[in-house]
Amino acid sequence: MRVSDMLREGAARLAAAGIESTRLDAELLLAQALACRREDVLLKADDPVDAVAAKRFRRTIERRAGREPLAHILGRREFFGLDLAVTPDTLVPRPDSETLVEAVLARAPDQARPLRILDLGTGCGCLLLSILAARPAAHGVGTDISDEALAVARQNAAALGLAERARFHAGDWFAALPPGTAPFDIVVSNPPYIPSAEIVGLMPEVADHEPRLALDGGTDGLAAYRRILADVAAYLAPGAWFFCEIGATQADAVAALVTAAGLAPVARLADLAGRPRVIAARPDP
C-alpha cells in the first residue's frame, strides 16, 4: 500500500472510533511508524509502505481508536515551541496552559534579570522549562508529588539544555522544598482543579489515561488552591508574582482565595477560547 492509502485507512478507523482530528492523528502516527517527520509523510503520498511499518502504524491506530492520548502514543508533545517528552505519569500539556507562560513573560520582560522561579506540581516541566528557555538568566525549581513525573521533567530539562538551571524536588507542594529555601520572584502552578465527581464525565483520553493526581481537585475543585495559598506568601520575594491556572468557571472562587491569602489579584487572563484561564497576583502592599 502507498502512504496515501495508509492515511485513508487510518483516518477512517479513527473516524469510526469517534476521534475528531482523524487526518492529523493518522499523519503523525504514520510519521512515527516511518521514522520521519509529518511533513515528509505529506510529500511521500505515492511512496510504498513496507509491511513492518504498516504493522506498526495499524497497531498505533488501534491504540488511538481505543482513546489512548495521541501524546502518550507518540511519547512527545509540543508546548510553547518546545518538544517535550510525556508519559502516562504526566498530564499532557494543553495549549491553554501557554496562557500562563505568556502572562509570566509579559510581567518579567527583562531577559537579563536573574529570576528565581518555582513551579508547584511541575509534571513534565512544561511551565518551568518554557519560562527558563525564554529567560536565559533565570533559575528554577519544580516540585511534584510523583517521582515518575519528576523523572520526565528532568529528562526534558536535560534534552533542552536547561538542566543546570532547573532543579526538581519530590514532595507535596512547598513541603518538597529543602529547609531554608529562599523566596522566589515568580511562583507558578497548574494544580489539579477538576471536581472529583466530574472526572468520570471527561473525555476518555483524560478520564481513563491521565494521572488522577494531576486532575482531581477534591469535592469542589479548589482543594489544591487552598493548600498552595495557605503557604505561598512566605515564599514570595518582595515584588514577586504568583500565577495559577484555573478552570473555566473558577475565576471568582480562586480570586477570593487569593485575596484571603493576602495577595491582590491583579489580572484574570483568558485562554485561546476566551475563557478565564489564569489568575496573576502579588502580595497586597
Backbone torsions as a table, in degrees:
resi	resn	phi	psi	omega
1	MET	NA	153.0	178.1
2	ARG	-88.2	166.8	177.0
3	VAL	-55.5	-46.3	-178.5
4	SER	-61.7	-36.4	178.6
5	ASP	-66.7	-42.5	179.6
6	MET	-63.4	-40.0	179.4
7	LEU	-63.9	-43.1	178.3
8	ARG	-62.5	-43.4	179.6
9	GLU	-61.8	-47.7	-178.7
10	GLY	-64.3	-44.7	-179.4
11	ALA	-63.5	-37.6	178.8
12	ALA	-65.7	-39.9	178.8
13	ARG	-64.8	-41.5	180.0
14	LEU	-68.3	-38.3	177.7
15	ALA	-61.9	-40.5	179.4
16	ALA	-65.1	-25.3	179.8
17	ALA	-89.7	0.1	177.5
18	GLY	86.9	14.9	177.3
19	ILE	-76.7	136.8	-178.2
20	GLU	-81.3	-48.9	-174.4
21	SER	-89.5	62.4	-170.5
22	THR	-64.7	-49.5	-175.3
23	ARG	-67.6	-46.1	-179.6
24	LEU	-60.8	-46.4	-179.3
25	ASP	-61.8	-42.0	179.6
26	ALA	-63.7	-41.0	178.9
27	GLU	-62.5	-44.5	-178.7
28	LEU	-67.5	-37.9	-179.7
29	LEU	-72.5	-34.9	176.6
30	LEU	-69.7	-36.6	175.9
31	ALA	-60.4	-41.1	177.2
32	GLN	-63.3	-44.2	-178.7
33	ALA	-63.7	-32.8	-178.8
34	LEU	-93.2	-1.7	-179.1
35	ALA	56.2	48.1	178.3
36	CYS	-141.6	180.0	178.8
37	ARG	-83.4	158.0	176.9
38	ARG	-58.8	-38.8	179.9
39	GLU	-59.6	-36.5	179.7
40	ASP	-68.0	-36.2	177.4
41	VAL	-59.5	-42.6	-177.7
42	LEU	-68.0	-27.2	-179.4
43	LEU	-86.0	-11.3	-174.5
44	LYS	-113.0	34.9	-173.1
45	ALA	-54.8	-33.8	-176.0
46	ASP	-96.4	0.9	-179.8
47	ASP	-73.8	146.6	176.6
48	PRO	-75.3	151.7	176.1
49	VAL	-110.8	123.5	-177.4
50	ASP	-72.2	166.4	-172.9
51	ALA	-63.1	-37.7	-178.4
52	VAL	-66.0	-46.4	179.5
53	ALA	-65.5	-38.6	178.5
54	ALA	-62.1	-40.5	178.4
55	LYS	-65.0	-44.2	177.9
56	ARG	-59.2	-44.5	-178.5
57	PHE	-62.1	-48.0	-177.8
58	ARG	-64.8	-33.5	178.3
59	ARG	-65.7	-43.3	179.4
60	THR	-73.0	-32.0	175.4
61	ILE	-61.5	-40.5	178.6
62	GLU	-66.0	-37.9	176.3
63	ARG	-62.2	-44.1	-179.9
64	ARG	-67.2	-38.4	177.5
65	ALA	-62.6	-27.4	175.3
66	GLY	-80.8	8.6	174.6
67	ARG	73.6	22.2	169.4
68	GLU	-70.0	136.1	-177.9
69	PRO	-58.3	139.3	179.0
70	LEU	-56.4	-41.0	-178.5
71	ALA	-62.6	-34.4	178.0
72	HIS	-68.6	-37.7	180.0
73	ILE	-69.1	-43.6	179.2
74	LEU	-75.1	-27.0	-175.4
75	GLY	75.7	11.4	-175.9
76	ARG	-142.0	156.3	171.2
77	ARG	-153.1	134.3	175.6
78	GLU	-84.5	136.2	178.7
79	PHE	-145.9	122.4	178.8
80	PHE	51.1	39.3	178.0
81	GLY	82.3	0.2	179.8
82	LEU	-102.5	142.1	175.0
83	ASP	-92.7	111.9	-172.9
84	LEU	-115.0	140.7	169.9
85	ALA	-75.4	140.4	173.8
86	VAL	-136.2	154.8	178.0
87	THR	-140.7	173.4	175.0
88	PRO	-61.7	-10.7	177.5
89	ASP	-85.7	-4.7	-178.2
90	THR	-125.6	148.4	170.7
91	LEU	-64.5	138.3	176.5
92	VAL	-74.3	122.7	-179.7
93	PRO	-59.5	136.6	180.0
94	ARG	-104.8	147.8	174.9
95	PRO	-55.8	-34.4	-179.3
96	ASP	-60.8	-28.7	-179.6
97	SER	-71.1	-15.9	175.1
98	GLU	-63.6	-21.9	176.2
99	THR	-57.1	-38.2	-179.8
100	LEU	-67.6	-44.0	178.7
101	VAL	-60.6	-45.1	179.2
102	GLU	-60.7	-38.4	179.4
103	ALA	-65.1	-41.3	178.0
104	VAL	-63.0	-49.1	-176.2
105	LEU	-64.7	-33.6	178.7
106	ALA	-67.4	-29.2	-178.1
107	ARG	-99.0	-0.7	175.2
108	ALA	-136.6	67.9	-171.1
109	PRO	-77.4	-16.1	-175.3
110	ASP	-78.8	107.6	-176.6
111	GLN	-71.5	-15.6	-179.1
112	ALA	-92.4	-5.2	-177.1
113	ARG	-76.5	129.3	-178.7
114	PRO	-80.1	72.0	-177.4
115	LEU	-67.4	147.7	169.0
116	ARG	-109.1	123.6	-172.2
117	ILE	-122.5	138.3	175.4
118	LEU	-121.7	129.5	177.4
119	ASP	-116.7	110.8	-178.2
120	LEU	-90.5	122.1	-176.0
121	GLY	75.6	53.7	-168.1
122	THR	-69.0	-24.6	-179.3
123	GLY	60.2	-125.4	179.2
124	CYS	-78.3	-1.3	178.0
125	GLY	90.1	11.5	-170.1
126	CYS	-60.1	-42.9	-178.3
127	LEU	-68.4	-53.3	-177.0
128	LEU	-59.6	-47.7	-175.1
129	LEU	-69.5	-33.3	176.4
130	SER	-64.7	-40.6	178.8
131	ILE	-68.4	-44.6	180.0
132	LEU	-63.1	-37.6	179.5
133	ALA	-64.0	-32.2	-178.4
134	ALA	-90.1	-14.2	-178.3
135	ARG	-128.3	86.8	-169.4
136	PRO	-65.8	-14.2	177.7
137	ALA	-94.0	-3.5	-175.8
138	ALA	-84.8	153.4	171.1
139	HIS	-126.4	153.1	-176.4
140	GLY	-147.1	164.5	177.8
141	VAL	-129.0	134.3	173.5
142	GLY	-117.8	135.5	177.0
143	THR	-118.6	150.7	176.1
144	ASP	-160.3	148.2	178.7
145	ILE	-78.8	-13.7	-176.7
146	SER	-100.4	116.9	175.5
147	ASP	-62.4	-35.6	-179.0
148	GLU	-66.7	-40.4	176.8
149	ALA	-64.9	-40.7	-179.9
150	LEU	-64.3	-32.6	176.6
151	ALA	-62.6	-38.4	177.6
152	VAL	-68.6	-42.1	178.7
153	ALA	-60.5	-43.3	179.0
154	ARG	-64.4	-40.1	177.3
155	GLN	-60.1	-43.6	179.8
156	ASN	-66.7	-41.0	178.9
157	ALA	-60.5	-43.1	-180.0
158	ALA	-65.7	-43.2	-178.0
159	ALA	-64.7	-30.0	-178.8
160	LEU	-91.9	1.4	-179.1
161	GLY	72.8	27.2	-176.6
162	LEU	-112.4	5.6	-173.8
163	ALA	-61.6	-30.5	-179.6
164	GLU	-72.0	-18.9	-177.8
165	ARG	-111.5	2.6	-178.9
166	ALA	-127.3	128.9	175.6
167	ARG	-121.7	148.2	-176.2
168	PHE	-131.4	138.8	-178.1
169	HIS	-133.4	139.2	179.7
170	ALA	-90.1	137.2	177.1
171	GLY	153.4	-179.6	-173.3
172	ASP	-92.7	103.5	178.9
173	TRP	52.8	-125.9	-175.8
174	PHE	-69.6	-20.9	-179.8
175	ALA	-64.1	-16.9	178.8
176	ALA	-74.8	-18.4	-174.7
177	LEU	-76.3	141.9	177.1
178	PRO	-62.6	149.8	177.0
179	PRO	-56.1	142.2	178.1
180	GLY	80.2	10.7	178.3
181	THR	-59.3	130.5	-179.9
182	ALA	-72.3	155.4	178.3
183	PRO	-61.6	163.6	-175.5
184	PHE	-113.1	156.0	175.8
185	ASP	-82.6	-28.7	-179.3
186	ILE	-142.0	128.8	172.9
187	VAL	-119.1	126.9	180.0
188	VAL	-125.0	155.3	175.5
189	SER	-160.7	138.5	166.1
190	ASN	-116.8	81.3	-172.9
191	PRO	-79.9	167.3	173.3
192	PRO	-64.6	128.7	-176.4
193	TYR	-137.4	13.7	176.4
194	ILE	-86.2	125.2	174.2
195	PRO	-55.1	139.0	-172.9
196	SER	-51.9	-43.7	-175.3
197	ALA	-70.6	-15.3	-177.0
198	GLU	-92.0	-11.0	-175.9
199	ILE	-63.0	-38.6	-177.8
200	VAL	-62.3	-24.8	-178.6
201	GLY	-90.8	0.9	178.0
202	LEU	-74.2	167.1	175.9
203	MET	-54.6	145.3	-178.9
204	PRO	-56.4	-33.4	178.7
205	GLU	-57.7	-32.5	-178.8
206	VAL	-91.4	-56.0	-173.9
207	ALA	-61.7	-35.9	-173.4
208	ASP	-98.6	-12.7	-170.4
209	HIS	-128.6	-22.1	-178.2
210	GLU	-92.9	152.7	-174.6
211	PRO	-64.9	126.6	-178.4
212	ARG	-60.4	-31.5	177.9
213	LEU	-57.2	-31.5	-177.9
214	ALA	-87.2	-5.2	-176.3
215	LEU	-112.6	-40.5	-165.2
216	ASP	-78.7	110.3	179.9
217	GLY	-97.8	17.1	-180.0
218	GLY	84.1	-172.6	-172.3
219	THR	-54.7	-44.0	-177.4
220	ASP	-108.7	5.3	179.5
221	GLY	81.6	2.8	-172.7
222	LEU	-112.7	4.4	-173.8
223	ALA	-59.5	-44.1	-177.7
224	ALA	-66.5	-37.6	178.8
225	TYR	-62.0	-41.3	179.4
226	ARG	-62.2	-42.9	-180.0
227	ARG	-63.2	-46.7	-177.2
228	ILE	-66.6	-46.3	-174.6
229	LEU	-72.7	-17.2	175.9
230	ALA	-65.7	-25.7	-173.6
231	ASP	-123.1	-10.2	-168.3
232	VAL	-62.1	-35.9	-175.6
233	ALA	-57.9	-34.2	-178.9
234	ALA	-69.5	-15.5	-177.0
235	TYR	-109.6	9.7	179.0
236	LEU	-102.2	123.7	175.6
237	ALA	-71.3	164.5	176.1
238	PRO	-55.0	131.0	-179.7
239	GLY	77.3	8.3	-176.2
240	ALA	-74.2	167.2	179.0
241	TRP	-120.5	148.0	171.2
242	PHE	-121.9	129.9	179.3
243	PHE	-126.6	133.4	174.8
244	CYS	-138.1	142.2	172.3
245	GLU	-79.2	148.5	-178.7
246	ILE	-135.1	160.3	171.0
247	GLY	-71.6	160.7	-171.8
248	ALA	-61.4	-23.1	-177.8
249	THR	-111.2	12.5	-170.8
250	GLN	-104.2	2.5	-171.7
251	ALA	-57.0	-48.4	-177.5
252	ASP	-65.1	-44.0	-177.5
253	ALA	-65.5	-43.8	-179.6
254	VAL	-70.3	-38.0	177.4
255	ALA	-60.1	-38.5	178.2
256	ALA	-65.5	-40.1	177.4
257	LEU	-66.0	-38.3	178.1
258	VAL	-62.4	-45.2	179.2
259	THR	-63.1	-43.0	-179.9
260	ALA	-63.9	-23.4	179.3
261	ALA	-85.1	3.0	178.4
262	GLY	88.1	14.3	176.4
263	LEU	-106.0	156.0	177.9
264	ALA	-104.7	113.3	176.0
265	PRO	-64.5	113.4	-174.7
266	VAL	-90.1	-35.5	-175.1
267	ALA	-152.4	147.9	168.8
268	ARG	-116.0	120.8	-171.9
269	LEU	-111.3	137.7	-175.1
270	ALA	-92.6	152.3	177.9
271	ASP	-87.0	-168.0	-175.3
272	LEU	-64.2	-24.3	179.8
273	ALA	-94.8	4.4	179.4
274	GLY	83.3	11.6	-180.0
275	ARG	-93.8	144.9	176.6
276	PRO	-57.0	127.9	-174.3
277	ARG	-132.7	-24.7	-176.2
278	VAL	-139.5	138.2	169.6
279	ILE	-111.6	129.2	175.2
280	ALA	-108.9	131.8	-176.2
281	ALA	-146.0	163.3	174.7
282	ARG	-150.0	163.6	-177.4
283	PRO	-54.3	136.4	179.9
284	ASP	-71.2	119.4	-177.3
285	PRO	-65.7	NA	NA
